[in-house]
Amino acid sequence: MAAEDWATAAALPEQVIPGLRPEPVKAQPCMVTDTPDHQFVLGRRHRTVVAGGCSGHGFKHASAIGEAVARTVTGEGSFAELDFLAADRFTG
Ligand SMILES: Cc1cc2nc3c(=O)[nH]c(=O)nc-3n(C[C@H](O)[C@H](O)[C@H](O)COP(=O)(O)OP(=O)(O)OC[C@H]3O[C@@H](n4cnc5c(N)ncnc54)[C@H](O)[C@@H]3O)c2cc1C
């Protein structure tokens, strides 16, 4: 991984722990599924229930996403207004 990829992050530990060597021992690229509006994709497309596009912040919402998916699959009503997460909102 190129130094410029972690240079910004490397400045932080030094501010918090003076004397700490800034170069990471190990660096690993990772992937997040980003959407144009950085909101999740959640909903039914025909017979398929889609959940994803968490844009780097899905972990903390996992239980609510799971509940919403379960309710979509079982046909139970949603516990909140989730139309803003509709799977077809980018297809016009
Ligand atoms: C480094 C890093 C730090 C993050 N930090 C935070 C944070 O602090 N807070 C936060 O809220 N979010 C954070 N996130 C984002 C969070 O991890 C994701 O938003 C969340 O995990 C997305 O959930 P997901 O179910 O869409 O995808 P994933 O969690 O990626 O789950 C997808 C699953 O599908 C499986 N899979 C893939 N292909 C197939 C296939 N063909 N068949 C069967 N299974 C398959 C994969 O093995 C994986 O288990 C971070 C992400 C990264 C990478």
The ligand as a MOL file (V3000), in Angstrom:
LIG
                    3D

  0  0  0     0  0            999 V3000
M  V30 BEGIN CTAB
M  V30 COUNTS 53 58 0 0 0
M  V30 BEGIN ATOM
M  V30 1 C -12.2980 -1.1180 7.5260 0
M  V30 2 C -13.7530 -0.8440 7.7080 0
M  V30 3 C -14.1730 -0.1450 8.8210 0
M  V30 4 C -15.5270 0.0990 9.0230 0
M  V30 5 N -15.9040 0.7610 10.1500 0
M  V30 6 C -17.2210 0.9470 10.3780 0
M  V30 7 C -17.6740 1.5850 11.5620 0
M  V30 8 O -16.8800 1.9990 12.4140 0
M  V30 9 N -19.0050 1.7250 11.7600 0
M  V30 10 C -19.9150 1.2910 10.8700 0
M  V30 11 O -21.1240 1.4180 11.1230 0
M  V30 12 N -19.5280 0.6740 9.7130 0
M  V30 13 C -18.2120 0.5200 9.4640 0
M  V30 14 N -17.8000 -0.0830 8.3150 0
M  V30 15 C -18.7930 -0.4410 7.3060 0
M  V30 16 C -19.4890 -1.7600 7.6270 0
M  V30 17 O -18.5430 -2.7650 7.8840 0
M  V30 18 C -20.3090 -2.1050 6.3840 0
M  V30 19 O -21.1910 -0.9990 6.1050 0
M  V30 20 C -21.1680 -3.3520 6.5910 0
M  V30 21 O -20.3660 -4.4350 6.9730 0
M  V30 22 C -21.8740 -3.6670 5.2780 0
M  V30 23 O -22.7080 -4.7720 5.5050 0
M  V30 24 P -23.1410 -5.6820 4.2870 0
M  V30 25 O -23.9970 -6.7710 4.8760 0
M  V30 26 O -23.7290 -4.8380 3.2130 0
M  V30 27 O -21.7880 -6.2730 3.6760 0
M  V30 28 P -20.6940 -7.1940 4.3740 0
M  V30 29 O -20.5860 -6.9410 5.8260 0
M  V30 30 O -19.4740 -7.0480 3.5180 0
M  V30 31 O -21.2890 -8.6700 4.2130 0
M  V30 32 C -21.3590 -9.2630 2.9450 0
M  V30 33 C -21.2330 -10.7880 3.1910 0
M  V30 34 O -21.5460 -11.4710 1.9440 0
M  V30 35 C -20.6170 -12.5290 1.7710 0
M  V30 36 N -20.5610 -12.8110 0.3420 0
M  V30 37 C -19.9450 -12.1120 -0.6470 0
M  V30 38 N -20.1660 -12.6950 -1.8380 0
M  V30 39 C -20.9510 -13.7820 -1.5970 0
M  V30 40 C -21.5040 -14.8000 -2.4280 0
M  V30 41 N -21.3320 -14.8080 -3.7460 0
M  V30 42 N -22.2440 -15.7730 -1.8420 0
M  V30 43 C -22.4630 -15.7700 -0.5030 0
M  V30 44 N -21.9600 -14.8350 0.3320 0
M  V30 45 C -21.2020 -13.8630 -0.2150 0
M  V30 46 C -19.3040 -11.9670 2.3160 0
M  V30 47 O -18.4300 -13.0210 2.6730 0
M  V30 48 C -19.8030 -11.1920 3.5580 0
M  V30 49 O -19.8670 -12.0250 4.6920 0
M  V30 50 C -16.4650 -0.3450 8.0670 0
M  V30 51 C -16.0470 -1.0620 6.9380 0
M  V30 52 C -14.7060 -1.3000 6.7420 0
M  V30 53 C -14.2760 -2.0830 5.5270 0
M  V30 END ATOM
M  V30 BEGIN BOND
M  V30 1 1 1 2
M  V30 2 1 2 3
M  V30 3 2 2 52
M  V30 4 2 3 4
M  V30 5 1 4 5
M  V30 6 1 4 50
M  V30 7 2 5 6
M  V30 8 1 6 7
M  V30 9 1 6 13
M  V30 10 2 7 8
M  V30 11 1 7 9
M  V30 12 1 9 10
M  V30 13 2 10 11
M  V30 14 1 10 12
M  V30 15 2 12 13
M  V30 16 1 13 14
M  V30 17 1 14 15
M  V30 18 1 14 50
M  V30 19 1 15 16
M  V30 20 1 16 17
M  V30 21 1 16 18
M  V30 22 1 18 19
M  V30 23 1 18 20
M  V30 24 1 20 21
M  V30 25 1 20 22
M  V30 26 1 22 23
M  V30 27 1 23 24
M  V30 28 2 24 25
M  V30 29 1 24 26
M  V30 30 1 24 27
M  V30 31 1 27 28
M  V30 32 2 28 29
M  V30 33 1 28 30
M  V30 34 1 28 31
M  V30 35 1 31 32
M  V30 36 1 32 33
M  V30 37 1 33 34
M  V30 38 1 33 48
M  V30 39 1 34 35
M  V30 40 1 35 36
M  V30 41 1 35 46
M  V30 42 1 36 37
M  V30 43 1 36 45
M  V30 44 2 37 38
M  V30 45 1 38 39
M  V30 46 1 39 40
M  V30 47 2 39 45
M  V30 48 1 40 41
M  V30 49 2 40 42
M  V30 50 1 42 43
M  V30 51 2 43 44
M  V30 52 1 44 45
M  V30 53 1 46 47
M  V30 54 1 46 48
M  V30 55 1 48 49
M  V30 56 2 50 51
M  V30 57 1 51 52
M  V30 58 1 52 53
M  V30 END BOND
M  V30 END CTAB
M  END
